[in-house]
């Protein structure tokens, strides 16, 4: 007779995840998603088993890291290929994974959707904080978010996210999920040469970038005060349609019914925080300094 695997609990933003997964998979998910969350308001049950058959689901195909994935959605039920299923809502969720597991990018898509349904808007952005205030910097891949984060970190500011953050429109709170800042050697030598001696101890990611540990500190109610856009080409001013397009590119496309409702409300609020003037890389640091009223220790 088999013995049921005990549930293990861990936290991600406001999710308390009850996991009955094999230890190696549970550890992988903790490393990628566990955060120093405060009080949790939502619960997720995460188990292994066969996925329920799709019922009255709408099917679409997306590309994840250049790999095709078939997604099926029926109201608040979600099937990600043949790997994961969820029934999600604003207060709790149930997730099931097939016994042979799921790929990391599929897990990331699932957990992002769970956070969306709970009212957390994902932001593809670097985030810099000072006290209870934070500024997010967005832009297309390659626009220079990591370089901007490195320069701001070298100036003494607290970087709480390089690329992955979640914003809670209802409270204004923003949380970074990154634990490392990823940069190439030449960027480190150019913008933060004083940190070069530590490079020998740092790991590298799959693209050869150095992984510089971020000092995340203890959780606090850090509120987003402005969203800045790194300038695409020579665009000086965003028209209203361009502002909306930028936000949807920054937050991504929700899948389930509850997530769509939450994101639509969140994007409307985030629109008021998006600066109408895109910035060059050289303009980012003084703009962030002004918004956070930051003074470095050397200047004080």
C-alpha positions in Angstrom: 0.0 0.0 0.0 1.4 3.4 -1.0 1.8 6.2 1.5 0.7 9.7 0.5 3.5 12.1 0.2 3.2 14.9 2.9 2.5 18.4 1.7 5.4 20.9 2.0 4.6 24.6 2.3 6.4 27.6 0.8 5.5 31.2 -0.1 5.6 33.2 -3.3 4.4 36.8 -3.1 1.0 36.3 -1.4 0.7 32.6 -2.4 1.1 29.9 0.2 1.9 26.8 -1.9 1.2 23.3 -0.5 3.4 21.0 -2.5 3.2 17.2 -2.7 6.0 17.0 -5.4 9.2 14.9 -5.4 11.9 16.6 -3.3 14.1 17.5 -6.3 11.2 19.2 -8.1 10.0 20.9 -5.0 13.5 22.3 -4.5 13.7 23.6 -8.1 10.4 25.4 -7.8 11.4 26.9 -4.4 14.7 28.3 -5.9 12.9 29.9 -8.7 9.7 31.2 -7.0 10.0 31.3 -3.3 10.2 34.8 -1.9 10.3 36.5 1.5 6.6 37.1 1.4 4.7 38.7 4.2 1.3 37.4 5.3 -0.2 35.1 2.6 -3.7 35.6 1.6 -4.1 32.8 -1.0 -3.5 29.1 -1.0 -2.4 26.8 -3.9 -2.5 23.0 -3.8 0.2 21.6 -6.0 0.1 17.8 -6.8 1.2 15.2 -9.3 -1.3 13.2 -11.3 -3.1 12.9 -14.6 -4.5 16.1 -16.0 -8.3 16.5 -16.2 -9.6 16.3 -19.8 -10.3 19.7 -21.4 -13.9 20.6 -21.3 -15.3 23.3 -23.7 -11.8 24.8 -23.9 -10.6 27.4 -26.4 -7.2 26.3 -27.9 -4.3 28.5 -28.9 -0.6 28.0 -29.7 2.2 30.1 -28.3 6.0 29.9 -28.5 8.0 29.6 -25.3 11.8 29.9 -25.9 11.1 29.0 -29.5 9.2 25.9 -28.5 5.5 25.5 -29.5 3.0 25.1 -26.6 -0.7 24.4 -26.9 -2.8 26.2 -24.4 -6.4 25.4 -23.6 -8.6 27.8 -21.5 -12.1 27.3 -20.2 -13.1 30.2 -17.9 -10.7 29.8 -14.9 -9.4 26.3 -16.0 -6.0 26.3 -17.8 -4.1 23.5 -19.5 -0.5 24.1 -20.6 0.2 21.5 -23.1 0.0 18.0 -21.6 2.2 19.2 -18.6 0.2 21.3 -16.2 -3.4 22.1 -15.4 -4.9 24.6 -13.0 -8.2 25.9 -11.7 -7.5 29.3 -10.4 -9.3 32.3 -8.8 -8.6 35.4 -6.7 -8.5 33.5 -3.4 -7.1 30.0 -4.0 -6.1 27.6 -6.8 -5.4 24.0 -7.5 -2.5 22.9 -9.8 -1.7 19.5 -11.1 1.4 18.4 -12.9 1.8 15.2 -14.9 4.0 12.6 -13.2 7.0 13.1 -15.5 7.1 16.8 -14.7 7.0 20.0 -16.7 9.6 22.3 -18.3 10.8 25.4 -16.4 9.3 27.8 -18.9 5.9 26.1 -18.5 6.1 26.3 -14.7 7.0 30.1 -15.1 3.9 30.7 -17.2 1.7 28.8 -14.8 2.9 30.7 -11.7 2.7 34.0 -13.5 -1.0 33.3 -14.3 -1.7 32.4 -10.7 -0.3 35.7 -9.5 -2.2 37.6 -12.2 -5.5 36.0 -10.9 -4.6 37.2 -7.4 -4.2 40.8 -8.5 -0.4 40.9 -9.0 0.6 42.4 -12.4 3.9 40.9 -13.8 6.3 43.6 -15.0 9.2 42.9 -17.4 11.3 45.6 -15.8 14.2 46.5 -13.6 13.2 48.0 -10.3 15.2 50.4 -8.1 14.0 51.3 -4.6 14.8 53.8 -1.8 12.9 53.4 1.4 9.2 53.0 0.6 9.5 54.3 -3.0 10.4 52.4 -6.1 10.9 53.2 -9.8 10.5 50.5 -12.5 12.4 50.7 -15.9 11.0 48.8 -18.8 11.9 48.3 -22.4 12.1 45.5 -25.0 14.8 42.8 -24.6 18.2 44.3 -25.3 17.1 47.9 -24.6 19.5 48.1 -21.6 17.5 47.3 -18.5 20.4 45.2 -17.0 22.9 47.9 -17.9 20.7 50.5 -16.3 20.3 48.4 -13.2 24.1 47.9 -13.0 24.8 51.6 -13.3 22.2 52.5 -10.6 23.6 49.8 -8.3 27.1 51.2 -8.8 25.7 54.6 -7.8 24.6 53.2 -4.5 20.9 52.6 -5.2 19.1 49.4 -4.1 18.2 47.3 -7.1 15.4 44.9 -6.2 14.8 43.4 -9.7 16.7 43.2 -12.9 14.0 41.7 -15.1 11.2 40.1 -13.1 8.9 42.1 -10.8 5.2 42.0 -9.7 3.1 45.0 -8.9 -0.1 45.0 -6.8 -2.4 47.7 -8.1 -4.7 47.6 -5.1 -1.9 48.5 -2.7 0.7 50.0 -5.0 3.3 47.5 -3.6 6.0 46.2 -5.9 8.2 43.1 -5.4 11.2 42.0 -7.3 11.8 38.3 -7.8 15.3 38.4 -9.1 18.2 37.3 -6.8 21.0 38.2 -9.2 21.9 40.9 -11.7 23.2 39.5 -14.9 25.8 41.4 -16.9 28.6 40.8 -19.4 32.2 41.4 -18.4 32.7 44.5 -20.5 29.6 46.1 -19.0 31.0 45.5 -15.5 34.4 46.9 -16.4 32.8 50.0 -18.0 30.0 50.8 -15.5 31.1 49.3 -12.2 34.9 48.6 -12.3 35.0 48.7 -8.5 33.1 45.4 -8.4 35.5 43.5 -10.7 37.5 41.9 -7.8 34.3 40.0 -6.8 33.8 38.6 -10.4 36.0 35.5 -9.7 33.5 34.2 -7.2 30.3 34.7 -9.3 28.6 32.1 -11.4 27.6 32.6 -15.0 24.3 32.0 -16.7 23.7 30.1 -19.9 24.6 33.1 -22.0 28.0 33.7 -20.3 26.8 36.7 -18.2 28.1 37.1 -14.7 25.4 36.6 -12.0 26.0 39.3 -9.3 24.0 38.7 -6.1 21.4 41.3 -5.3 20.8 42.3 -1.7 17.1 41.9 -1.5 16.8 42.5 2.3 13.7 42.0 4.3 10.3 42.6 2.8 8.7 46.0 3.1 5.8 47.9 1.6 7.7 49.4 -1.4 5.4 51.4 -3.6 5.8 52.0 -7.3 5.9 55.8 -8.0 6.9 55.8 -11.7 7.4 53.5 -14.7 10.1 54.6 -17.1 10.6 53.4 -20.6 14.0 53.0 -22.2 13.8 54.9 -25.5 13.0 52.7 -28.6 14.9 54.2 -31.6 14.4 58.0 -31.5 10.9 58.2 -30.1 10.6 61.3 -27.9 6.9 61.2 -26.9 4.5 58.3 -26.5 1.0 58.8 -28.1 -1.9 57.3 -26.1 -2.1 54.1 -28.2 1.7 53.7 -27.9 1.4 54.0 -24.1 -1.2 51.2 -23.9 0.9 49.0 -26.3 4.0 49.5 -24.1 2.1 48.4 -21.0 0.7 45.2 -22.6 4.2 44.4 -23.8 5.5 44.9 -20.2 2.8 42.9 -18.5 2.1 40.1 -21.0 -1.2 38.6 -22.0 -3.4 37.0 -19.3 -5.1 33.7 -20.1 -7.9 32.9 -17.6 -11.1 34.8 -17.0 -10.2 36.1 -13.5 -6.6 37.0 -14.6 -8.0 39.0 -17.5 -10.3 41.0 -15.2 -7.5 41.7 -12.8 -5.0 42.7 -15.5 -7.4 45.1 -17.2 -8.0 46.9 -14.0 -4.2 46.9 -13.2 -3.2 48.2 -16.7 -5.6 51.1 -16.3 -4.0 52.1 -13.0 -0.4 51.5 -14.3 -1.1 53.8 -17.3 -1.1 56.8 -14.9 2.4 55.9 -13.7 4.0 55.5 -17.1 6.1 58.5 -18.1 5.1 59.9 -21.5 8.7 60.7 -22.3 11.0 57.7 -23.1 14.5 58.0 -21.8 18.0 57.2 -23.2 20.3 55.1 -21.1 22.2 58.3 -20.1 19.0 59.9 -18.8 17.9 57.0 -16.6 20.1 57.6 -13.6 19.3 61.3 -13.1 15.6 60.6 -13.6 15.6 57.9 -11.0 17.6 60.0 -8.6 15.0 62.8 -8.9 12.1 60.4 -8.4 13.6 58.8 -5.4 15.3 61.9 -4.1 18.4 59.8 -3.7 21.7 60.9 -2.3 24.6 58.5 -2.3 26.6 57.9 1.0 29.6 59.8 -0.6 27.4 62.8 -1.3 25.8 63.0 2.2 
